[in-house]
Amino acid sequence: MGIALVISFVFYTLLSWAILFRDAWTLEVLRTKFYPGQAALINQIELFLQPLKLNTIPTLLFAVFAIFAFIVYFLALRKRIAASKILIFSLLFQIIVFFSYPILSTDVLSYILSDRIAVVYHQSVWTTKPNVFNHDPYYYLVYPIYAASDWTNQTRIYGPVNQVIYSAVTAISGNDFLTNLAAHKLVVLVFNLLTMALVYKILKEHFPDKLNFSLVLLFWNPLFILETVGSGHNDILMVFFMLLSYLFYLGKKPILVALALALAVNVKSTALLLATFYTVVFPLTFFAPFCAFAFAGFLTMGVSLSAFIRRTAFSTTLYWQSLPQQVARVLPFGTRVLTPVFLVIYAFQCLRGWLTRRDPLVLYGQAILFYLLFALGAYWNWYSLWVLTAFAFLGRGLWSRIAAAFTFTSALAYPLYWLSLRFNYQHPLWPVIIYLVIAGGPVGVFLYDKVKAR
């Protein structure tokens, strides 16, 4: 199983660089802004790859890769594999994909541009918009002149913990594109390894019977590898601190739970949804320290709370491959119902936690699963990893199958989206198809389990 996934990830890494060469805009920026001395070489590679129909064949190859890699992954979940072997292959997968180009998302390029605001231009990323520095070479990478919308007109929504970490690597990376890309991906690789060590510790101390299965579930998951060290998403920083808070929760150390979760919130505010479930367990010893730690981090941002809330809310009201997107097409005001429904579900989960003392991480995972599938306006494929990590310690069962299926169908959404760009992407059926594929995995597993149980 491990060898098959190694071959898969080597194939993906090579494919990612081929797919880069169908991006004419990025190639032009690389030729003119970063590597004018290598322009002739870039042109030669581009001409060599042109006969391979880069706008169609790589999309199909990625779909084949995703299906094959997940089949191997699902088979591995059924096997009893030694923990040492799991960890060695997990490390190998990540090292291989570290050398890939981030074809699934340009977020890491936007990270670099925002980090340069702080490091190069000595401005606050929470009050200064990236388009102020539209002369910066990285600006051209993340904002093509033909873009329909401009995220560079928005300030950063990530917290100070995230900024401190990334500013450090940006400061030593200089202006070179590949160096900056490697440095930002290296941060993710390091946090992946820290998370592996943390998860191993939690499993070894508290869930030893689930050790092997849970390690494979998380660290052999193809989307986990592609979206973290492959695409360089900073979600793994938030996940690490959330799982650290869970370790302290299991050890009944509420002050440390509060500190660790505050660090997670000061990476991405999504972690805030876990705070209520911890408050239910530690009503007197968690809530006040958490608020103090989290607010202390917020104060370093130098922005008003209302302005930050508005900026964060803006990113959740975009309609992208989600149920709200489909509802908005036929009933614009119908989307207003979805958030209150989620809040009711969330309140119910909190009540369950209070009455039954259920695991707070699992309650969070169930709530966030509903949010991502039915209430969040802008669903991005790597968000499914939040669910995967929340259910990582449950072992074999319904929720682990749902999480694994969610990551699989989220991965399949990529080639569908690329195909839509080739075949009338403005047709209203495309977002419907993509959403149904994404939701079909977790919802299908849930319904199948309920029907089978009857």
TORGUVEX-794307 format. One record per atom (N, C-alpha, C, O): y, x, z negated. Coordinates in steps of 0.02 Angstrom, whole numbers, plus 50000, padded with zeros to 5 digits. Example, Ala and Ser with C-alpha at 12.3 -4.5 7.8 and 13.67 -1.06 7.14 Angstrom:
# TORGUVEX-794307
497165066049610
497755061549610
498355066049610
498345071249577
498885064249646
499475068449643
500025064549606
500575067049598
//
This chain:
# TORGUVEX-794307
499405004150000
500005000050000
500635004350000
501105003150038
500625009449956
501205013749951
501345017550016
501925018150037
500815020050048
500905023750111
501175019150165
501605021150204
500935012950167
501175008150217
501915006750208
502285006250257
502135006250146
502855005050134
503265011350150
503825010850174
502985017250136
503335023450155
503465023550230
504025024850252
502955022050269
503025021850342
503545016650362
503955017750407
503525010850328
504015005550343
504725007850332
505165006650373
504845011150275
505525013250259
505765019050302
506365019650315
505305023350323
505495028550371
505705025250436
506205027150466
505325020350458
505495016650519
506175013350512
506585013750558
506295010150455
506945006850444
507515011950446
508035010550476
507425017650415
507955022650412
508135025050482
508725025750499
507635026350524
507765028350594
508095022550632
508565023650671
507855016550621
508135010650655
508865009550636
509265007550678
509035010950574
509725009750551
510225013950590
510775011650605
510045020050606
510495024350644
510535022150717
511055022850749
509995019550743
510015016750811
510475010650814
510855009750862
510425006450762
510845000450760
511585002250753
512014998650779
511735007750718
512425010050715
512725010750784
513315009250795
512325013050832
512585014550898
512685008350942
512865009051001
512565002450914
512774996450950
513454993950924
513724988950948
513714997450874
514364995650845
514904999850878
515075005250854
515174997450933
515665001250972
516285002850933
516585008250941
516494998250890
517104999350851
517025005250803
517445009750801
516475005150765
516365010550716
516295017250752
516555022350728
515945017450807
515875023650845
516545026350868
516665032350866
516985021950889
517645024050911
518045026950853
518405031850861
517995023850794
518345026350735
518065033250716
518445037850700
517405033950717
517105040350700
517325045750749
517455051450729
517365044050813
517575048950864
518305051050855
518475056850862
518735046250840
519455047550841
519745049350773
520225053250769
519465046650719
519765047550653
519395052750610
519715056150569
518745053450619
518365057750574
518065063950609
518115069450582
517765062950666
517405068550697
517595069350771
517175068750815
518235070750784
518425071750855
518065077650887
517965077650948
517885082550847
517525088350875
516825086650897
516535090250938
516535081250870
515855079150888
515865073050934
515345069750943
516445071450963
516505065451005
516025065851064
515715060751083
515955071751094
515515072451152
514795071051133
514425067851170
514585073551074
513895072451050
513775065051038
513255062351056
514255061751006
514195054550993
514125050751059
513725046151064
514525052751108
514485049451174
513805050451206
513535045751236
513525056451200
512875057851230
512325053651198
511895050951233
512345053051131
511845048951097
511925041651117
511425038151128
512535039351121
512665032451140
512395030951210
512085025851221
512515035551257
512265034651325
511505034851327
511195031151366
511195039151286
510465039651283
510155033151258
509625031151282
510485029851209
510195023951178
510355017551216
510035012451206
510855017651260
511055011551294
510495008051331
510465001851329
510035011551365
509495007951400
509025004251354
508615000351378
509065005451288
508595002351242
508804995351220
508504992351176
509334992751253
509574985851238
509704985051163
509374981051130
510184988851138
510304989151066
510554982551037
510554981750976
510764977951078
511004971551052
510454966451041
510574961051014
509844968051062
509294963251055
508674966351022
508434963850972
508424971751051
507794974651028
507814976750954
507344975150918
508344980350930
508344982150859
508324976150812
508044976650757
508624970650833
508594964550792
507864962250783
507654960650727
507494962150837
506794960250834
506384965250795
505924963450758
506544971750803
506184976950766
506314976350691
505864977350650
506934974650673
507074973650602
506684967750574
506424968150518
506634962350613
506254956550590
505524958450580
505214956450530
505244962350627
504554964650620
504474969050558
503994968250520
504964973650548
504944977850488
504944973650425
504534974750380
505414968850420
505484964850360
504844960950345
504614960750288
504564957850396
503944954050386
503374958550364
503004956850318
503294964250398
502754968850381
502844971650310
502364971750271
503454973850293
503574976850227
503444971750172
503164973550120
503644965550183
503534960450130
502804958450125
502574956750071
502444958450181
501724957150177
501384962350134
500974960750090
501554968750146
501274974150106
501464973250032
501054974149987
502094971550021
502354970449953
501974964849918
501774965549861
501884959149952
501514953549922
500794955449907
500514953349856
500484959349951
499804961649938
499784966349878
499314966049838
500294970649872
500324975249816
500384971549749
500134973849698
500734965849750
500814961949689
500144959249664
500074957649605
499654958849708
498994956349688
498534961849664
498004960449636
498734968049674
498314973649656
498484976249586
499024975049559
498014979849558
498124983349495
498244990749513
497774994349527
498874992749512
499064999549532
499295003349471
499655000649429
499095009649465
499285013649407
500045014349402
500385015049453
500305014149341
501035014449331
501325020949360
501865020849389
500975026449351
501225032849377
501295032649453
501785035149480
500815029649486
500835029049559
501405024449581
501755025749630
501505019049543
502045014449559
502715017949555
503135017249600
502825021849503
503465025149492
503575030649545
504135031449570
503055034449561
503125039749611
503315036849678
503775039349712
502965031549698
503125028549763
503815025149761
504185025249811
503995022149704
504655019049698
505205024249711
505695022949746
505125030049681
505615035449692
505615037649765
506155038849793
505035038249794
504985040349864
505315035349911
505665037349958
505205028849899
505525023749941
506285024549940
506615024249992
506545025549881
507275025849874
507565032149906
508105031949936
507215037649900
507445043949931
507465043150007
507935045350040
506955039950035
506925038950107
507515034750131
507875036550178
507615029050098
508125024350120
508825026950104
509315024650135
508885031550057
509535034750043
509835037550107
510455037650115
509425039950153
509665043150214
509795038150271
509945040150327
509725031650257
509855026650308
510605025250314
510995026850269
510795022150370
511485019850377
511525012650352
511055008850365
512055010750317
512095003950289
512234998650342
512804996450351
511704996550376
511784991750431
511824984550406
512054980150443
511594983250345
511564976350321
512234973950294
512344967950289
512674978550276
513314976750247
513784982650250
513574988450242
514424981250261
514934986550260
515284987150192
515794990450186
515004983950141
515334983950076
515464990950049
515994992150020
514984995450059
515085002150033
515685005550065
516015009750034
515835003850127
516435006550160
517065003750129
517565007250122
517044997350110
517614994450076
517704997350006
518264997949982
517134999049973
517185002449909
517575008949917
518025010549877
517405012749968
517725019249979
518475018349988
518875022049959
518665013550030
519385012350042
519745010449978
520275013149964
519455005849939
519775003849876
519805009649826
520305010449791
519275013549824
519275019249777
519795024449796
520065027849753
519945025049860
520465029649881
521165027349860
521615031349852
521235020749851
521875018249824
522015021449756
522575023449742
521495021849715
521575024649648
521605032249649
522015035249614
521165035449688
521085042649684
521575046449728
521865051449707
521665044049789
522095047549837
522825045449831
523275049549833
522935038849823
523615036249823
523875034549754
524455032749746
523445035149703
523645034249633
523965027549619
524475027049585
523655022349647
523885015549636
523325011449603
522745013449606
523505005949573
523005001649541
522644997449593
522964994249635
521984997349591
521594993449639
521624986049623
521414981949665
521884984149565
521924977149545
522604974049561
522694967949555
523084978149579
523744975549597
523964977549667
524424974649694
523644982549696
523834985049762
523304983249813
522714984749804
523504979949866
523044977849918
522884983649965
523324987749980
522264984049989
522084989650034
522494990050097
522594995550124
522754984450123
523114984750186
523804988050179
524144989250229
523994989650117
524604993650108
524515000550139
524995003650162
523895002850140
523735009550167
523355008850233
522815011750241
523655005050279
523315004050343
523335010150388
523085009850445
523615015550363
523585021850400
522975025950380
522815030950413
522645023950326
522065027650301
521495026850351
521375021350375
521135032250367
520585031750418
520045026750398
519735023650441
519925025850333
519405021150312
519615013950323
519195009450327
520275012750327
520515006050341
520245003550408
520054997750415
520215008050456
519985006150523
519235004650524
518995000850566
518865007550477
518155006250474
518004999150449
517534995950472
518394996850401
518234990450368
518644984650395
518504978950378
519144986050437
519544980650465
519654981550539
520174983950560
519164979550580
519264979850652
519844975350674
519964970250642
520184977350726
520774973550748
520594966650773
521024962350779
519944965550787
519744959050812
519474954550757
519224949150771
519524956750695
519244952850640
519604946150632
520214945750639
519224940950618
519514934250610
519824933350542
520284929250533
519594937150493
519864936650426
519954943650397
519634948350421
520384944250347
520554950850322
520474951250247
520904949050209
519904953950224
519794954750152
520264960050124
520384960150064
520534964450167
520974969750143
521634967050117
522044970850090
521744960650125
522344957450097
522224954850027
522634951249999
521644956749998
521454954649930
521344960749886
521064965749908
521564960149824
521454965649776
520724965549752
520364960749764
520534970849719
519824971749698
519654967049641
520064965749597
519034964549642
518804959949589
518304963349543
518064960249495
518134969649555
517674973249511
518064976149452
518664977649458
517714977049396
518054979049335
518144986449326
517944990449369
518434988449269
518604995449257
518005000049249
518045005949266
517444997549225
516845001849219
516625004049289
516475009849301
516614999249334
516455000749404
516945005849432
516745010549467
517595004949417
518105009249446
518065016449419
518155021149457
517935017049356
517885023849327
517325027749359
517405033649376
516755024449368
516165027849397
516295029949469
516175035649488
516545025249509
516645026749580
517245031249593
517255035149641
517755030949550
518325035449559
518115042649549
518375047149583
517645043749504
517415050549491
517095053549553
517225059349570
516675049749588
516345052549647
516825052949706
516755057349748
517295048349710
517785048649764
518235054749757
518425057749807
518385056649695
518825062349683
518525068949708
518885073549726
517865069349708
517545075649729
517265075349800
516965080049824
517385069649835
517095068749902
517575070449958
517355071250015
518215071249943
518695072949995
518785067450046
518725061550029
518925069250108
519055064450160
518465063350208
518485058850250
517955067550203
517405067250251
517015060750244
516845058650188
516875057550300
516545050950299
515835051450271
515675047750225
515425055750298
514725056150276
514675058350204
514225056150168
515125062750182
515115064850112
515275059050066
514935058150015
515785055150083
515955049350043
515395044150042
515235041349990
515105042950100
514555038150105
513965040450061
513685036450024
513785046750067
513225049350027
513375049149952
512935047449913
513995050649933
514185050749862
514145043649833
513905042749777
514385038649870
514365031849845
513645029149842
513475025349797
513235031149889
512535029149887
512165032949831
511685030349802
512395039049816
512085042849763
512195039549695
511755039649652
512785036549685
512905032749623
512385027349615
512105026449561
512255023749669
511765018349667
511065021049655
510675018149617
510895026649686
510235029649676
510145031649603
509625030449573
510655034649573
510625036649503
510525030549458
510105030649413
510895025149471
510815019049430
510155015649444
509875012349399
509895016249504
509215013849517
508705017349472
508265014249442
508775023949468
508305027849428
508385026349353
507895025849317
509015025549332
509135023549262
508835016749247
508565015649194
508895012249295
508615005549286
507855005749284
507535002149245
507545010049325
506825010949323
506605013249254
506125010649225
506955018249227
506785020749161
506875015449108
506475014849062
507415011549114
507555006249066
507035000749068
506784998549017
506864998549129
506364993349137
505684995749111
505324991949078
505515001849125
504885004749100
504865004649024
504365002948993
505425006448993
505475006548920
505394999448891
505024998448843
505734994548921
505684987648898
504974985148904
504704982148857
504664986448961
503974984148972
503484987548925
503044984348897
503564993948917
503104997848875
503134995648803
502624995248769
503734994248779
503824992548708
503714985148692
503484983548638
503864980748740
503874973648725
503404969448768
503184964048746
503234971748828
502804967848873
502284972448906
502254972748967
501894976048867
501434981048896
500924978048944
500694981348990
500734971748933
500234968548976
500514966849045
500144965349091
501184967049052
501504965349116
501794971549151
502134970949202
501644977349125
501954983549148
501874984649223
502364985249259
501254984849246
501124986649316
501404981449364
501734983149413
501274975049350
501504969849394
502264969749399
502544969249454
502604970249343
503334969749343
503664975649378
504174974849410
503374981549371
503644987449406
503594986649482
504064988249518
503024984049505
502954982749577
503424977249599
503754977749651
503454971849560
503884966149577
504594968449590
504914966049638
504844972849550
505544974849555
505644980849602
506064980449647
505274986149591
505444992449624
505064993749689
505184998749723
504604989349706
504294989649773
504574984149818
504374983549876
505014980149792
505294974649831
505724977549887
506204981049874
505574976049950
505944979050006
506694977550005
507094981850019
506874971349988
507594969649987
507954973349931
508524975449940
507614974249874
507914977949819
508094984949843
508644987449828
507644988149879
507754995049902
508294995249956
508724999649955
508264990550003
508754990550059
509454989050035
509944992050059
509524984449987
510184982249968
510504986749914
511114986749907
510094990549878
510384994949828
510525001749860
511085003049883
510035006049862
510155012849889
510255012749964
510575017249991
510005007649999
510105007250071
510805005250089
511135008550130
511044999850060
511714997350076
512244999750028
512844999250042
512045002449971
512525005149923
512884999849882
513435001149859
512594993949873
512924988749834
512964990649760
512494993449732
513524988949730
513634990749660
513304985849611
513374986749550
512954980849635
512624976049591
512144979449543
512034976949487
511854985049563
511374988449520
511704991049457
511374991849406
512364992549459
512724994649399
512744988849349
512604989749290
512924982949374
512934977049331
512234975649304
512164974249244
511734975949347
511044974549326
510824979349272
510504977349223
510994985749279
510794990649229
511064988849160
510694988749110
511704987349156
512004985749091
511754979049064
511694978249003
511614974249108
511324967949085
510634969149055
510474966349003
510224973149088
509554974549061
509594978748998
509164978248954
510104982948993
510204986748931
510364981848874
510124982748818
510774976848888
510914971748837
510274968048817
510194966248759
509834967048865
509204963548851
508754967848807
508414965248763
508754974448818
508374978948774
508624978348703
508224978048656
509284978248694
509574977648627
509434970748598
509354970048537
509414965648641
509244958848617
508534958848589
508414956048536
508064961848625
507374962148601
507324966048536
506884964648494
507774970848527
507784974748465
508204971648411
508294974648357
508484965648424
508894961948376
509494966048352
509604966948292
509874968648400
510474972548386
511074969348420
511294971748473
511334963948392
511844959848427
512484963548445
512784962148496
512694968348403
513304972048419
513214976148483
513654976448525
512624979348489
512484983148549
512364978648609
512524980448666
512084972748597
512024967748651
512714966148678
512814965848739
513184964948633
513874963248652
514194968948692
514524967748742
514104975048669
514404980848703
514114981648773
514484982548822
513454981348779
513124982348844
513314976848893
513444978248952
513324970648869
513504965148915
514244965548934
514414963848991
514664967748889
515374968648906
515454973948961
515874973249005
515044979148958
515054984249011
514834981149078
515124982749130
514324976849076
514104973449137
514654969049165
514774969149226
514984965249123
515534960849145
516104964949174
516444962749220
516204970949147
516734975349173
516514979249235
516874983649258
515924977449261
515734979549328
515834973549375
516234973849421
515464968049361
515524961949400
515524956049351
515114955849305
515974951349361
516064945949313
515474941049312
515444936849267
515024941449361
514444936949362
514034937449297
513734932549276
514024943449267
513634944449206
513894940149148
513544939249098
514494937449156
514784933249103
514364927149088
514364924649032
513994924749138
513574918749128
513014919949078
512744915149050
512834926149067
512304927649018
512564927348946
512174926448900
513224928048938
513514928448871
513364922248829
513234922748769
513394916348860
513284910048823
512584909848794
512484907448738
512094912248830
511404912048807
511294916848748
510894915448703
511654922448748
511624926948690
511994923948631
511784924848573
512534920348644
512914917148590
512484912048553
512534911348492
512064908548590
511614903648560
511134907048510
510974904148458
510924913148527
510444916748484
510804920048426
510564919848369
511374923248440
511764926848389
512464923848383
512944927048404
512534917748356
513184914348358
513734917948320
514314917448338
513564921448267
514074924548226
514174931948241
514724934648233
513644935248262
513684942548269
513764945048340
513864950948351
513714940548390
513794942648459
514464940848489
514794945048519
514674934648481
515224931948521
515884935648510
516214937648558
516074936648447
516714940048433
516724947248458
517204949248491
516204951248444
516204958148471
516204958248547
516534962448577
515824953648578
515814953548651
516514952148680
516734955548725
516844947148653
517514945448677
517994951348668
518394952848711
517934954848611
518364960548598
518234966148648
518704969048675
517594967748659
517414973248705
517624971448777
517924975548812
517454965348798
517604963248867
518354963048879
518594965248931
518724960348831
519454959648840
519794966448838
520284967648872
519514971048798
519804977848796
519744981048865
520194984548887
519184980048898
519114982648965
519584979349013
519884982649057
519674972749006
520124969149050
520844971649043
521214971949093
521044973348983
521734975548972
521904981849012
522484982949029
521404985949025
521544992149063
521694990849136
521924995349172
521584984749159
521684983149230
522424981849246
522624982449304
522824980249195
523534979349207
523704973449252
524184973749290
523314968049247
523434962049287
523364956049242
522994956149193
523724950649258
523684944749216
523004941449224
522684941849276
522784938049171
522134934749172
522124929349226
521624928549261
522664925449232
522674920049281
522624922849352
522284919949395
522964928449366
522934931349433
522234933849449
522004933049505
521904936849399
521224939349411
520734933649422
520284934049463
520824928149384
520384922349392
520484919349461
519994917349494
521114918849484
521234916149550
520924920449604
520634917849652
520984927049596
520684931649646
519924930949647
519624930849700
519624930549588
518894929849585
518674923149613
518174922749649
519044917849597
518874911249622
518914910949698
518514907449730
519374914649727
519444914649800
518794917049833
518594914349885
518474921949804
517874924749835
517284919949830
516794920749866
517314915049785
516764910249777
516884903749815
516454899349815
517464903049846
517614896849882
517554897849957
517684893149996
517354903749979
517204904750049
516534901450066
516084901550024
516474898650125
515864895250143
515464899650191
515654900550249
514914902250166
514514906950206
513784906150189
513584907350132
513384904050238
512664902950233
512464899950165
512064902750128
512754894250150
512654891050085
512634883550094
512834880950147
512404879950043
512424872750045
513134870050049
513264865550089
513604872750010
514294870350017
514564870950089
514954866750111
514344876050125
514564876650195
514324870750236
514694868150277
513704868750225
513424863250264
513764856650244
513914852550286
513874855850179
514194849650154
514914849150180
515134843750200
515264854850181
515964854850202
516054852750274
516574850150293
515544853750315
515594851950386
515614844450396
515934841950442
515274840750353
515234833450361
515634829650309
515834823950320
515744832850251
516094829450196
516504834550157
516274837150107
517104836050181
517504841550151
517584841150076
517574846250042
517664835050049
517764834349977
517104834349939
517094834449877
516544834149975
515894833949942
515734840249904
515344840149857
516034845949926
515884852249892
516124852349820
515884856149779
516604848049805
516874847849736
516354845149687
516424846149626
515854841749712
515334838949668
514844844349647
514544843849593
514754849449689
514214854249677
514344858649616
513874860049578
514964860749605
515114864849546
515004861049481
514694863749436
515244854749475
515094850949414
514354849949402
514124850049345
513974849149456
513244848449448
512954854849419
512534854649374
513184860549444
512944866949416
513144867449343
512744869749302
513744865549325
513964866049255
513534861749210
513394863549152
513314856049235
512854851849196
512194855349186
511914855449130
511934858349240
511304862149235
511394867949186
510944869249145
511954871349190
512084877149147
512124874849073
511844878149029
512464869249061
512504866648993
511804864748967
511644865848909
511394861849011
510714860048992
510314866248973
509924866148925
510404871649011
510054877848996
510274880548928
509864883048889
510914880048914
511164882348849
510864878148792
510684880848740
510804871648804
510504867248754
509774869148743
509534869248687
509414870548798
508714872748792
508664879048750
508224879748709
509134883648762
509124889848724
509244888648650
508934891948608
509684884048634
509834882548565
509254879048530
509104880448472
508934874348565
508404870348535
507734874048531
507364873248483
507584878048582
506924881048586
506914888648578
506374891648573
507504891748576
507564899048571
507194902548628
506874907748618
507244899648688
506944902648747
507294909248764
507854910448742
506964913248803
507224919748823
507884918948860
507904915448911
508434921948836
509084921048868
509114923648939
509474920848980
508754929048954
508774931849021
508434927049071
508654926349128
507904923849049
507554919049092
507994912849103
508044910349159
508304910349050
508754904649057
509334906249105
509524902049146
509594912249099
510114914449145
509854914649217
510194912349263
509254917349226
508964917849293
508864911049325
509004910249384
508634906149287
508534899449313
509194896249332
509244892949383
509704897249290
510364894449304
510674897649365
510964894249407
510624904249370
510934907749426
510564906249491
510864906249545
509914904949487
509534902949546
509804896449574
509914895849635
509914891549532
510194885149554
510894886249583
511064883249634
511284890349550
511974891649573
511974894749643
512364892549686
511554899649654
511544903049719
511294898449775
511554898649831
510804894249760
510514890049812
510934883849828
510944881649885
511274881249778
511574874649788
512324874149773
512644869249794
512614878749738
513314877949717
513784883349741
514374881949751
513544889449750
513984894949770
514174894249844
513734893349887
514814894749858
515044894049927
514864899849971
514624898950027
514954905849946
514834911849987
514204915449961
514244919549916
513634913749990
513004917049970
512894923150014
512894922650075
512804928849981
512634935050016
511924937049998
511714935949941
511574939750045
510844940550040
510614944449978
510084942949951
511004949349957
510784953549901
510864950049833
510624952549783
511194944149832
511254940549768
510574938349742
510494937249682
510084937649787
509414935749764
509124940849716
508664939249678
509384947049717
509144952149671
509324950549599
508984952849553
509864946649589
510034944649521
509464940449491
509294941249432
509184936149531
508624931949509
508004936249497
507654935449447
507874940749544
507284945049538
507294948949473
506784949249438
507854951949456
507894955949394
507864951649332
507614953849280
508124945449336
508104941049278
507394938849261
507234937649203
506964938449312
506274936249302
505784942149299
505184941149302
506044948249295
505624954149301
505104954849245
504594958149254
505234951749188
504794952849130
504344946949115
504014946749063
504314942149161
503904936249151
503184937249171
502744933449150
503044942449211
502364943449234
502194938649290
502634935549320
501554937949304
501334933549358
501464926349340
501354924249283
501694922549388
501834915549375
502314912649425
502494915949474
502514906449414
502934902749461
503594906249473
503804907049531
503934908449420
504614911049429
504624917749464
505094919249500
504114921749453
504084928149489
503944926849563
504194930449606
503534921849578
503404920149648
504034917449682
504164918949740
504404913349646
505024910749672
505514916349687
505824916449740
505584921049641
506044926649651
505844930949710
506274932849750
505194932449716
504964936549772
505074932949838
505284936049887
504934926449840
505044922549901
505774922249919
505954922449978
506214921849869
506934921649881
507174928049915
507594927749960
506924933649892
507124940049924
506864940549995
507194943150039
506254937950007
505964938250073
506374934250124
506554936750177
506514927950107
506894923850154
507624926150160
507934925050212
507884929250108
508554932150113
508564937950162
509044938950199
508024941850163
507964947350211
507904944750282
508184947650328
507534939250291
507444936450358
508094933550385
508154932650446
508564932050342
509204929250365
509594934250407
510004932150449
509484940650396
509864945750434
509724945350509
510204944750547
509104945850531
508984945450604
509194938750633
509404938450691
509154933450594
509384926950619
510134927050631
510384924550682
510494930050584
511224930550593
511394934850653
511844933150692
511054940450661
511184944750719
511034941150784
511394941950834
510494937250785
510334933350845
510884928250860
511054927050918
511154925350807
511684920350818
512294923550851
512644920250890
512424929850836
512994933250867
512884934250942
513364934750980
512254934350962
512094935251033
512054928551069
512154928251130
511904923251032
511784916751064
512204911251031
511944907250992
512834911151048
513284905751029
513294904650953
513104899250929
513534909650916
513534909350843
513974903650816
513894901750758
514434901050857
514874895650834
514534888850835
514814883950810
513934888450862
513574882150862
513414880250790
513154884450752
513544874050769
513444872050699
512724872450675
512594872450614
512244872850721
511544873250699
511374880050669
510924880450628
511724885250690
511544891950665
511604892450589
511124894450557
512174890650558
512204891150485
511714886550450
511474888150395
511554880950480
511044876450451
510364879850451
510014879850400
510184882850507
509534886350512
509494892050463
508994892850428
510034896050460
510024901950415
509974899750343
509594902650304
510354894450324
510304892150254
509614889450238
509344890750185
509324885550284
508664882750272
508134888150265
507674887450225
508204893550303
507734899150296
507804902350228
507314903550194
508424903750207
508544906850142
508284902550086
507914904850042
508464896150086
508254891550032
507524889650037
507214887849987
507244890150098
506554888050108
506044891850067
505544889150046
506184898350055
505714902350016
505644900049945
505104897749925
506184900449905
506114898349834
505974890949825
505584889049782
506304886649865
506194879449858
505484877649879
505154873549847
505244880849933
504564879549956
504044881449904
503564877749893
504124887249872
503654889449821
503664884649761
503144882949734
504264882549742
504334877949685
503984871249700
503604868749658
504104868449758
503804861949776
503054862549784
502684858149762
502824868049814
502104869049822
501754869449754
501214866649744
502074872849707
501774873449640
501734866549606
501234865049573
502244862449615
502244855849583
501724851349615
501384847549580
501664851649681
501164847549715
500454849849697
500014845649686
500364856349693
499704859049676
499504857349605
498904856549590
500004856649560
499854855249490
499624848049479
499334846549427
499764843649527
499574836549519
498834835449530
498604829749526
//
